[in-house]
Amino acid sequence: MKSNYFTVVRFIMALATVLAIFAQPYIPPKKLLLHPNTKNFPSIFAPQNAFRGSVVRWVDRANYELLCEFQELDGYQSCGFTLAWNTAEKEQLICDSAASDEDGDGWGWENDASCIVRIEDRSASTIVEIEDSPPPECGPEAVDPDGDGWGWEYDRSCIIPAPSLPTSQPAAQVITFPACTGENHDPDDDGWGWENGQSCIAVETGEKATGDQGDAPECSSAAKDPDGDGWGWENHRSCIFSELVAQPHLTRENVAGIDLSAYDGIEVEVFYEGRAEHLRINMVNFDMAYGAKGGTFSEKFMSAFVRAEDLRAGAAFVKLNEFSVPEWWVKESNAIREHAAPDFTNIVAVGVDLLDVGIHKMRVERMELVGERISRKDFLMLLMVLWGAVLLVEVATRYYLLRRTTLRSEHQLASLTTRAVQLEVEKSALHSRAVTDPLTGINNRSGFLRDVKSAYSQGSAPCIGLLLLDLDHFKAINDDHGHEMGDKILKEFAQIVDGNTRRDETLARWGGEEFVLLVPNVSAGQLSELADKLRRVVANHIFAGEQNIRITTSVGGALDIGDLDFEALFKRADMALYRAKTVRNQFVLG
């Protein structure tokens, strides 16, 4: 892989990075629709003190339109709309089928128990309006503690007359119901019965109940009032749940909520008519670790305010960092600093409410969480990781290529070294064969001339002696015993002469049966003694073992005392050998 390849990759990465940075703001945000959503439970709430005349009721429940009226505030209380979800008690009381609500009042009957039908599951065709037999109207002294438009008087339910509204606001629609025709359809004597698969009004046929106004039985828990209207069903009779607070109190040790911390904010679309300048967006986060008073303060309330003018202009986006924890909650829960800050990790309820005196009409159109799919910080971190990965791959690839090239070079170097050694061995063998006589194993003529050149080049030997040795009658030996025997005799002769010479003396086969011996640093007498010694040793040696062959050698010598070159010295020794061979077995010094 060449370096220009990495250059192209880096260029492409740089171009993609620039495009990604410019395109990041255009990545579609992630969204979570809270309302309208069939998995969530909408409800309305109002102040606890209903004797002040404060009222909250649905104007158009199918469209989530409600009406709040504050005639007089009683402390820090509010009126509004809330969403809750994922509570097991409510899920158990939801009807499996909208067919269970044949009279269109929002209540059905399944498995021998009352159940609530989601508004989203109902159709307009299931709502039946009956003009005759209207439900009884409450008297002026009747109370409506939950603010749902229904009261309790003379041991039965009654309808609270709607308050007078400004002419600009339409009156709320009232659904009427048929009268019960049979007997024993109202076991709890609350004025309501069940007949022909629908709710009906129990008409008293006998003497009317007398006495003071009775109080409806209290429900044992909020779970008996799944729709949050203040009425429940318990022990086969209606019951009233009068403890209305700003948010339903959660007492389970583990309430499953929604983690909103990954979102940036909530987009709220609310139609509002009224005199309030601000609406409050609130959230409830559940955590048993909150507060030091058991589970009472396990729900942390957080809120942010939105101007009504902004809501009239369209959907308003409220960032999560705009929410704050109210001071009263921090003080009453005795929360530590870590818990006093907003927390969105387990939100169990979201709502919109008002705090102003007056008549307010509100329709909650949409509540949706919005957040970046990837924050700019995470996006830049991702780009850095990608660049790091690319550079790491490049470094690893370059290291791999360099390592592979190095190993290949080392292998080639090892091969070349091995080849060089082989060539050196071959060279040495060739050189040895070039200067060595293959038959006798001593120097041949080339090797001898090399040593002669070396001896003459040093210039340290004042006297150089030269002996030429020739086997007498060697031709007759070849003729009588054969060339193989002649070769053996030549080998033995070379061994005998070489064994009787010094280390600095050079013996060589000049050719055929003629040998030459170079003797440095020698005098004429020493040269003569050496020649006679060699001649006698050869003459006394028995060649070829059992063949009992004896031969003699003629020796011619010459001495260079510094006035001759090798060619002149060799000619003088050769002439002396010629004279010696005329006699045989003689030494002649030329």
C-alpha positions as CSV (number, residue, x, y, z in Angstrom):
1,M,0.0,0.0,0.0
2,K,1.4,3.3,-1.1
3,S,1.4,6.5,0.9
4,N,-0.8,8.3,-1.7
5,Y,-3.6,5.8,-0.8
6,F,-3.6,7.1,2.8
7,T,-3.5,10.6,1.5
8,V,-6.7,9.9,-0.5
9,V,-8.4,8.3,2.6
10,R,-7.5,11.3,4.8
11,F,-8.8,13.7,2.2
12,I,-12.1,11.8,2.0
13,M,-12.3,11.8,5.8
14,A,-11.6,15.5,6.0
15,L,-14.3,16.2,3.4
16,A,-16.8,14.0,5.1
17,T,-16.0,15.6,8.5
18,V,-16.7,19.1,7.1
19,L,-19.9,18.0,5.5
20,A,-21.0,16.2,8.7
21,I,-20.3,19.3,10.8
22,F,-22.4,21.5,8.5
23,A,-25.2,18.8,8.3
24,Q,-25.4,18.1,12.0
25,P,-27.9,20.9,12.8
26,Y,-30.2,19.4,10.2
27,I,-30.4,16.0,11.7
28,P,-34.1,15.3,12.6
29,P,-34.6,15.5,16.4
30,K,-35.8,12.6,18.4
31,K,-39.3,13.0,19.7
32,L,-41.6,11.3,22.2
33,L,-45.3,12.1,22.1
34,L,-46.8,12.2,25.5
35,H,-50.2,13.6,24.6
36,P,-52.4,12.6,22.9
37,N,-51.3,9.0,23.6
38,T,-53.5,6.1,24.4
39,K,-50.9,4.7,26.8
40,N,-51.2,7.7,29.1
41,F,-54.0,8.6,31.6
42,P,-55.3,12.2,31.4
43,S,-57.1,13.7,34.4
44,I,-58.1,17.1,35.8
45,F,-57.6,18.5,39.3
46,A,-58.6,21.4,41.4
47,P,-58.0,22.8,45.0
48,Q,-59.1,20.7,47.9
49,N,-61.4,23.3,49.4
50,A,-64.5,23.1,47.3
51,F,-66.5,25.3,49.7
52,R,-64.7,28.3,48.2
53,G,-66.6,27.6,45.0
54,S,-63.6,26.5,42.8
55,V,-64.6,24.2,40.0
56,V,-62.8,22.1,37.4
57,R,-64.7,20.0,34.9
58,W,-64.4,18.6,31.4
59,V,-66.0,20.7,28.7
60,D,-65.1,18.3,25.9
61,R,-63.3,15.3,27.3
62,A,-62.8,13.7,23.9
63,N,-60.8,16.8,22.9
64,Y,-59.2,17.3,26.4
65,E,-60.9,20.6,26.9
66,L,-61.5,21.6,30.5
67,L,-62.9,24.6,32.5
68,C,-61.4,25.9,35.7
69,E,-63.1,28.5,37.9
70,F,-61.3,30.1,40.9
71,Q,-63.6,32.3,42.9
72,E,-61.1,32.6,45.7
73,L,-57.7,31.1,46.1
74,D,-57.0,29.1,49.2
75,G,-53.2,28.9,49.6
76,Y,-50.8,27.8,47.0
77,Q,-53.1,25.6,44.9
78,S,-53.9,25.2,41.3
79,C,-56.3,23.8,38.7
80,G,-55.4,22.1,35.5
81,F,-54.6,19.0,33.5
82,T,-52.2,16.1,34.3
83,L,-50.9,13.0,32.5
84,A,-49.8,9.9,34.3
85,W,-48.7,6.5,33.0
86,N,-47.5,3.0,33.8
87,T,-49.4,2.6,37.1
88,A,-50.5,-1.0,37.6
89,E,-53.7,-0.1,39.5
90,K,-55.0,1.9,36.5
91,E,-54.0,-0.7,34.0
92,Q,-56.1,-3.3,35.8
93,L,-59.2,-1.1,35.6
94,I,-59.1,-0.3,31.9
95,C,-61.7,-2.0,29.8
96,D,-60.5,-4.5,27.3
97,S,-63.1,-3.4,24.8
98,A,-65.0,-0.2,24.1
99,A,-68.2,-2.4,23.7
100,S,-68.3,-2.6,27.5
101,D,-69.5,1.0,27.6
102,E,-72.8,0.7,25.8
103,D,-74.3,3.9,27.2
104,G,-71.3,6.1,26.3
105,D,-70.7,7.4,29.9
106,G,-67.1,6.3,30.0
107,W,-67.7,3.3,32.3
108,G,-68.1,-0.3,31.3
109,W,-68.7,-3.6,33.0
110,E,-66.3,-6.5,32.6
111,N,-65.4,-9.5,34.8
112,D,-68.1,-8.5,37.4
113,A,-66.4,-5.2,38.0
114,S,-66.5,-1.6,36.7
115,C,-63.8,-0.6,34.2
116,I,-63.0,2.7,32.5
117,V,-63.0,3.0,28.7
118,R,-60.3,5.2,27.2
119,I,-61.6,8.3,25.5
120,E,-59.5,7.4,22.5
121,D,-61.2,4.0,22.2
122,R,-64.7,5.4,22.2
123,S,-66.5,6.7,19.1
124,A,-69.2,9.3,18.8
125,S,-71.7,6.7,17.9
126,T,-71.5,5.0,21.3
127,I,-72.6,8.1,23.2
128,V,-76.4,8.0,23.6
129,E,-78.3,11.1,24.7
130,I,-81.6,10.4,26.4
131,E,-83.8,13.5,26.8
132,D,-86.3,11.9,29.2
133,S,-85.6,10.9,32.8
134,P,-82.7,13.4,33.4
135,P,-80.5,12.8,36.5
136,P,-81.5,14.7,39.6
137,E,-80.0,18.2,40.1
138,C,-78.3,18.9,43.4
139,G,-79.7,21.5,45.7
140,P,-77.9,24.7,46.6
141,E,-76.3,23.2,49.7
142,A,-74.9,20.1,47.9
143,V,-71.2,20.0,47.6
144,D,-68.9,18.7,44.8
145,P,-65.6,18.0,46.6
146,D,-63.8,16.6,43.5
147,G,-65.0,19.2,41.1
148,D,-66.3,16.8,38.5
149,G,-69.8,18.2,38.3
150,W,-71.4,15.4,40.4
151,G,-72.4,15.7,44.0
152,W,-74.0,13.6,46.8
153,E,-77.4,14.4,48.2
154,Y,-80.1,12.3,49.9
155,D,-77.9,9.2,49.6
156,R,-77.6,9.4,45.9
157,S,-75.6,11.1,43.1
158,C,-76.8,14.4,41.7
159,I,-75.6,16.9,39.1
160,I,-74.2,20.2,40.2
161,P,-75.7,23.0,38.2
162,A,-73.1,24.5,35.9
163,P,-71.9,28.0,37.0
164,S,-72.7,31.0,34.9
165,L,-70.2,31.5,32.2
166,P,-69.2,34.6,30.2
167,T,-71.1,34.8,26.9
168,S,-67.9,34.2,25.0
169,Q,-67.7,30.7,26.4
170,P,-70.1,28.0,25.3
171,A,-71.9,26.0,28.0
172,A,-70.7,22.5,28.7
173,Q,-72.7,19.7,27.1
174,V,-74.5,17.4,29.6
175,I,-75.0,13.8,28.9
176,T,-78.4,12.4,30.1
177,F,-79.2,8.8,31.0
178,P,-82.3,6.5,31.0
179,A,-84.2,5.7,34.1
180,C,-83.9,2.2,35.5
181,T,-87.1,0.1,34.9
182,G,-86.4,-2.9,37.0
183,E,-85.8,-3.5,40.7
184,N,-82.6,-4.0,42.7
185,H,-80.5,-2.2,40.1
186,D,-79.2,0.3,42.6
187,P,-77.6,-1.9,45.4
188,D,-75.8,1.0,47.0
189,D,-78.8,3.4,46.8
190,D,-76.7,6.1,45.2
191,G,-79.2,6.8,42.5
192,W,-77.3,5.0,39.8
193,G,-78.0,1.5,38.5
194,W,-77.1,-0.9,35.7
195,E,-79.6,-2.2,33.2
196,N,-79.6,-3.4,29.7
197,G,-75.8,-3.2,29.5
198,Q,-75.7,0.6,30.4
199,S,-75.9,3.0,33.3
200,C,-79.3,4.1,34.4
201,I,-80.9,6.5,37.0
202,A,-82.7,4.7,39.8
203,V,-86.1,6.4,40.2
204,E,-87.5,6.0,43.7
205,T,-90.9,4.3,43.6
206,G,-91.5,4.3,47.3
207,E,-91.1,6.8,50.0
208,K,-88.3,9.2,49.4
209,A,-85.4,9.0,51.7
210,T,-85.5,11.5,54.5
211,G,-83.1,13.0,56.9
212,D,-80.0,15.0,56.7
213,Q,-77.9,14.8,53.6
214,G,-75.8,11.6,53.7
215,D,-72.2,11.4,53.0
216,A,-71.0,9.0,50.3
217,P,-68.7,6.2,51.6
218,E,-65.0,7.0,51.3
219,C,-63.0,5.0,48.9
220,S,-60.1,3.1,50.6
221,S,-57.5,4.2,48.0
222,A,-57.1,6.3,44.9
223,A,-56.9,3.1,42.9
224,K,-60.7,2.8,43.2
225,D,-61.0,6.1,41.2
226,P,-59.0,5.3,38.0
227,D,-60.4,8.2,35.9
228,G,-59.7,10.8,38.6
229,D,-63.3,12.1,38.7
230,G,-63.6,11.6,42.5
231,W,-65.9,8.6,42.2
232,G,-64.9,5.0,42.5
233,W,-66.4,1.5,42.9
234,E,-65.7,-0.6,46.0
235,N,-67.6,-3.4,47.7
236,H,-70.2,-3.5,44.9
237,R,-71.2,0.2,45.5
238,S,-70.1,3.7,44.6
239,C,-67.6,5.5,46.8
240,I,-66.1,9.0,46.8
241,F,-62.5,9.8,46.8
242,S,-62.3,13.4,48.1
243,E,-58.5,13.8,48.6
244,L,-57.8,15.9,45.5
245,V,-54.3,17.2,45.3
246,A,-52.2,18.8,42.6
247,Q,-50.8,15.4,41.6
248,P,-51.8,11.8,42.6
249,H,-49.6,10.6,45.5
250,L,-47.5,7.6,44.6
251,T,-46.7,5.2,47.4
252,R,-45.2,2.2,45.7
253,E,-41.5,1.6,46.3
254,N,-40.8,1.2,42.6
255,V,-42.8,3.3,40.2
256,A,-41.8,3.0,36.6
257,G,-41.6,6.3,34.9
258,I,-40.0,7.8,31.7
259,D,-36.4,9.0,31.6
260,L,-36.5,12.4,30.0
261,S,-32.9,13.4,30.7
262,A,-31.9,12.5,27.2
263,Y,-34.3,15.2,25.8
264,D,-33.7,18.9,25.5
265,G,-37.2,20.0,26.4
266,I,-41.0,19.6,26.0
267,E,-43.1,21.2,23.2
268,V,-46.5,22.2,24.5
269,E,-49.5,23.2,22.4
270,V,-52.4,24.5,24.5
271,F,-55.5,26.5,23.5
272,Y,-56.2,28.9,26.3
273,E,-58.9,31.4,27.1
274,G,-58.8,33.4,30.3
275,R,-57.1,36.2,32.1
276,A,-54.0,34.4,33.3
277,E,-50.8,35.8,32.0
278,H,-48.8,32.6,32.6
279,L,-49.5,28.8,32.6
280,R,-47.3,26.4,34.5
281,I,-45.8,23.3,33.0
282,N,-45.1,20.8,35.8
283,M,-43.4,17.4,36.0
284,V,-43.1,14.8,38.8
285,N,-40.1,12.7,39.2
286,F,-40.4,9.6,41.5
287,D,-37.5,8.4,43.6
288,M,-37.7,6.7,47.0
289,A,-34.4,8.2,47.9
290,Y,-36.0,11.7,48.1
291,G,-36.7,13.2,51.4
292,A,-36.2,12.0,55.0
293,K,-40.0,11.5,55.7
294,G,-40.5,8.0,54.4
295,G,-42.2,7.9,51.0
296,T,-44.3,11.1,51.5
297,F,-41.9,13.2,49.5
298,S,-40.8,10.5,47.0
299,E,-42.3,12.6,44.2
300,K,-40.2,15.7,43.3
301,F,-42.3,18.5,41.8
302,M,-40.6,20.6,39.1
303,S,-42.2,23.4,37.1
304,A,-41.6,26.1,34.5
305,F,-43.8,29.0,33.5
306,V,-45.0,29.8,29.9
307,R,-46.6,33.1,28.9
308,A,-50.2,32.7,27.7
309,E,-49.4,35.0,24.9
310,D,-46.7,32.6,23.6
311,L,-49.2,29.7,23.7
312,R,-51.7,31.7,21.7
313,A,-49.1,32.2,19.0
314,G,-48.6,28.4,18.7
315,A,-46.7,25.6,20.3
316,A,-44.2,26.7,23.0
317,F,-40.9,24.9,23.5
318,V,-39.8,24.7,27.2
319,K,-36.3,23.6,27.8
320,L,-35.7,21.1,30.7
321,N,-33.1,23.5,32.2
322,E,-35.9,26.0,32.7
323,F,-37.6,23.7,35.2
324,S,-36.9,24.3,38.9
325,V,-37.8,22.6,42.2
326,P,-40.1,24.7,44.4
327,E,-38.7,26.0,47.7
328,W,-41.6,24.5,49.7
329,W,-40.8,21.0,48.5
330,V,-37.1,21.4,49.4
331,K,-38.0,22.6,52.9
332,E,-40.7,20.2,53.6
333,S,-38.8,17.1,52.3
334,N,-35.6,18.3,54.1
335,A,-33.9,17.3,50.8
336,I,-30.1,17.2,50.5
337,R,-28.4,19.4,47.9
338,E,-28.2,16.7,45.4
339,H,-31.9,16.1,45.6
340,A,-32.8,19.8,45.5
341,A,-31.8,20.0,41.9
342,P,-34.2,19.1,39.0
343,D,-34.2,15.4,38.1
344,F,-35.8,13.9,35.0
345,T,-34.7,10.3,35.2
346,N,-38.0,8.8,36.3
347,I,-40.9,11.2,35.4
348,V,-44.3,9.7,36.3
349,A,-46.5,12.7,35.6
350,V,-46.6,15.8,33.4
351,G,-49.2,18.5,33.5
352,V,-50.4,22.1,32.8
353,D,-52.1,24.1,35.4
354,L,-53.1,27.7,36.5
355,L,-52.7,29.7,39.6
356,D,-54.9,32.8,38.9
357,V,-58.4,33.6,40.2
358,G,-61.1,33.6,37.5
359,I,-62.6,31.4,34.8
360,H,-60.1,29.6,32.6
361,K,-60.8,27.5,29.6
362,M,-58.0,25.3,28.4
363,R,-57.7,22.6,25.7
364,V,-54.4,20.6,25.7
365,E,-53.7,19.8,22.1
366,R,-50.2,18.3,22.2
367,M,-47.3,17.6,24.6
368,E,-44.2,16.2,23.0
369,L,-40.6,15.8,24.1
370,V,-37.9,16.9,21.7
371,G,-34.2,16.4,21.8
372,E,-31.2,16.2,19.7
373,R,-30.5,12.7,18.4
374,I,-26.9,13.4,19.1
375,S,-25.6,16.4,21.0
376,R,-22.9,18.5,19.4
377,K,-20.5,17.5,22.1
378,D,-21.1,13.8,21.4
379,F,-21.1,14.4,17.7
380,L,-17.7,16.1,17.9
381,M,-16.5,13.3,20.2
382,L,-17.7,10.7,17.6
383,L,-15.8,12.5,14.9
384,M,-12.7,12.5,17.0
385,V,-13.2,8.7,17.7
386,L,-13.6,8.1,13.9
387,W,-10.5,10.1,13.1
388,G,-8.6,8.3,15.8
389,A,-9.8,5.0,14.4
390,V,-8.8,6.0,10.9
391,L,-5.3,7.1,12.1
392,L,-5.0,4.0,14.2
393,V,-5.8,1.8,11.2
394,E,-3.3,3.8,9.1
395,V,-0.6,3.5,11.8
396,A,-1.3,-0.2,12.1
397,T,-1.3,-0.7,8.3
398,R,1.9,1.2,7.9
399,Y,3.5,-0.8,10.7
400,Y,2.3,-4.0,9.1
401,L,3.6,-3.0,5.7
402,L,6.9,-1.8,7.2
403,R,7.2,-5.0,9.3
404,R,6.4,-7.1,6.2
405,T,9.0,-5.2,4.2
406,T,11.6,-5.6,7.0
407,L,11.0,-9.3,7.3
408,R,11.2,-9.7,3.6
409,S,14.5,-7.7,3.6
410,E,15.8,-9.7,6.4
411,H,14.9,-12.9,4.6
412,Q,16.6,-11.6,1.4
413,L,19.6,-10.6,3.4
414,A,19.8,-14.0,5.1
415,S,19.5,-15.6,1.6
416,L,22.2,-13.4,0.2
417,T,24.4,-14.1,3.2
418,T,23.9,-17.8,2.8
419,R,24.6,-17.5,-0.9
420,A,27.7,-15.4,-0.2
421,V,29.0,-18.1,2.1
422,Q,28.2,-20.7,-0.5
423,L,30.0,-18.6,-3.1
424,E,33.0,-18.2,-0.8
425,V,33.1,-21.9,-0.3
426,E,32.8,-22.5,-4.0
427,K,35.5,-19.8,-4.6
428,S,37.8,-21.5,-2.1
429,A,37.2,-24.8,-3.7
430,L,37.8,-23.4,-7.1
431,H,40.9,-21.6,-5.9
432,S,42.1,-24.8,-4.2
433,R,41.5,-26.7,-7.5
434,A,43.3,-24.0,-9.4
435,V,46.5,-24.1,-7.4
436,T,46.4,-27.8,-6.2
437,D,47.5,-30.8,-8.2
438,P,44.5,-33.1,-8.2
439,L,46.6,-36.3,-8.2
440,T,49.1,-35.6,-5.5
441,G,47.3,-32.9,-3.4
442,I,50.3,-30.6,-3.5
443,N,50.6,-27.3,-5.4
444,N,50.5,-27.4,-9.1
445,R,52.4,-25.0,-11.3
446,S,50.0,-22.1,-10.7
447,G,50.2,-22.5,-7.0
448,F,53.9,-22.7,-7.0
449,L,54.3,-19.6,-9.1
450,R,52.0,-17.7,-6.7
451,D,54.3,-18.6,-3.8
452,V,57.4,-17.7,-5.9
453,K,55.8,-14.3,-6.6
454,S,55.1,-13.8,-3.0
455,A,58.6,-14.8,-2.0
456,Y,60.2,-12.4,-4.5
457,S,57.8,-9.6,-3.7
458,Q,58.7,-9.6,0.0
459,G,62.4,-8.9,-0.7
460,S,63.4,-10.3,2.7
461,A,65.1,-13.5,1.5
462,P,68.8,-12.8,0.5
463,C,69.2,-16.3,-0.9
464,I,66.5,-18.5,-2.6
465,G,67.2,-22.0,-3.5
466,L,65.4,-24.0,-6.2
467,L,65.4,-27.8,-6.6
468,L,64.0,-29.7,-9.6
469,L,63.4,-33.4,-9.0
470,D,62.7,-36.0,-11.7
471,L,61.9,-39.7,-11.3
472,D,64.4,-41.9,-13.1
473,H,63.0,-44.4,-15.6
474,F,59.4,-43.5,-14.7
475,K,58.2,-44.3,-18.3
476,A,59.4,-47.9,-17.8
477,I,57.3,-48.2,-14.6
478,N,54.2,-47.0,-16.5
479,D,55.0,-49.4,-19.3
480,D,55.6,-52.4,-17.0
481,H,53.1,-51.7,-14.2
482,G,50.6,-49.5,-15.9
483,H,49.6,-45.8,-15.4
484,E,47.5,-46.6,-12.3
485,M,50.6,-47.8,-10.5
486,G,52.5,-44.8,-11.9
487,D,49.9,-42.5,-10.3
488,K,50.3,-44.3,-6.9
489,I,54.1,-43.9,-7.1
490,L,53.7,-40.2,-7.9
491,K,51.5,-39.8,-4.8
492,E,53.9,-41.6,-2.6
493,F,56.9,-39.6,-4.0
494,A,55.1,-36.3,-3.3
495,Q,54.3,-37.4,0.3
496,I,57.9,-38.5,1.0
497,V,59.4,-35.3,-0.3
498,D,56.8,-33.1,1.4
499,G,57.4,-34.9,4.7
500,N,61.1,-34.1,4.6
501,T,60.8,-30.4,3.9
502,R,60.2,-27.4,6.2
503,R,57.0,-25.4,6.5
504,D,58.3,-22.4,4.7
505,E,59.5,-24.6,1.7
506,T,57.1,-25.0,-1.2
507,L,56.7,-28.3,-3.1
508,A,54.8,-28.5,-6.3
509,R,54.3,-30.8,-9.2
510,W,55.6,-29.1,-12.2
511,G,54.3,-31.6,-14.7
512,G,54.5,-35.4,-15.3
513,E,57.1,-37.0,-13.0
514,E,58.9,-33.7,-12.5
515,F,58.6,-31.8,-9.2
516,V,60.0,-28.5,-8.0
517,L,60.9,-27.3,-4.5
518,L,61.4,-23.7,-3.5
519,V,63.8,-23.3,-0.5
520,P,64.0,-19.7,0.9
521,N,66.8,-18.5,3.2
522,V,69.3,-21.2,2.3
523,S,73.0,-21.4,1.5
524,A,74.6,-23.5,-1.2
525,G,75.8,-26.1,1.3
526,Q,72.3,-26.4,2.9
527,L,70.7,-26.7,-0.5
528,S,73.1,-29.5,-1.4
529,E,72.5,-31.3,1.9
530,L,68.7,-31.1,1.4
531,A,69.0,-32.4,-2.2
532,D,71.1,-35.4,-1.2
533,K,68.8,-36.2,1.7
534,L,65.8,-36.3,-0.5
535,R,67.6,-38.4,-3.1
536,R,68.6,-41.0,-0.5
537,V,65.2,-41.1,1.1
538,V,63.6,-41.8,-2.2
539,A,66.2,-44.4,-3.2
540,N,65.7,-46.3,0.1
541,H,61.9,-46.3,-0.1
542,I,59.9,-49.3,-1.4
543,F,57.0,-48.1,-3.5
544,A,53.7,-49.8,-4.1
545,G,54.0,-52.1,-1.1
546,E,53.8,-55.7,-2.4
547,Q,55.1,-54.7,-5.8
548,N,58.5,-54.0,-4.2
549,I,59.2,-51.2,-6.6
550,R,62.3,-49.1,-6.1
551,I,63.0,-45.9,-7.9
552,T,65.5,-43.1,-7.8
553,T,65.4,-39.4,-8.5
554,S,67.8,-37.0,-10.2
555,V,68.0,-33.5,-8.7
556,G,69.1,-30.2,-10.2
557,G,69.6,-27.1,-8.1
558,A,70.3,-23.5,-8.3
559,L,70.9,-20.7,-5.8
560,D,69.8,-17.0,-6.2
561,I,71.9,-14.8,-4.0
562,G,70.0,-11.7,-5.2
563,D,71.3,-11.2,-8.7
564,L,68.8,-13.4,-10.5
565,D,65.1,-13.4,-11.2
566,F,63.0,-16.6,-11.0
567,E,63.1,-17.3,-14.7
568,A,66.9,-17.2,-14.7
569,L,67.0,-19.3,-11.5
570,F,64.7,-21.9,-13.0
571,K,66.8,-22.2,-16.2
572,R,70.0,-22.7,-14.2
573,A,68.3,-25.4,-12.1
574,D,66.8,-27.0,-15.2
575,M,70.3,-27.2,-16.8
576,A,71.7,-28.8,-13.6
577,L,68.8,-31.4,-13.7
578,Y,69.7,-32.2,-17.3
579,R,73.3,-33.0,-16.3
580,A,72.1,-35.0,-13.3
581,K,69.8,-37.2,-15.4
582,T,72.7,-38.2,-17.7
583,V,74.1,-40.1,-14.7
584,R,70.8,-40.8,-12.8
585,N,70.3,-40.6,-9.0
586,Q,72.5,-37.6,-8.8
587,F,72.4,-34.0,-7.6
588,V,74.0,-31.2,-9.6
589,L,74.1,-27.6,-8.4
590,G,74.1,-25.1,-11.3
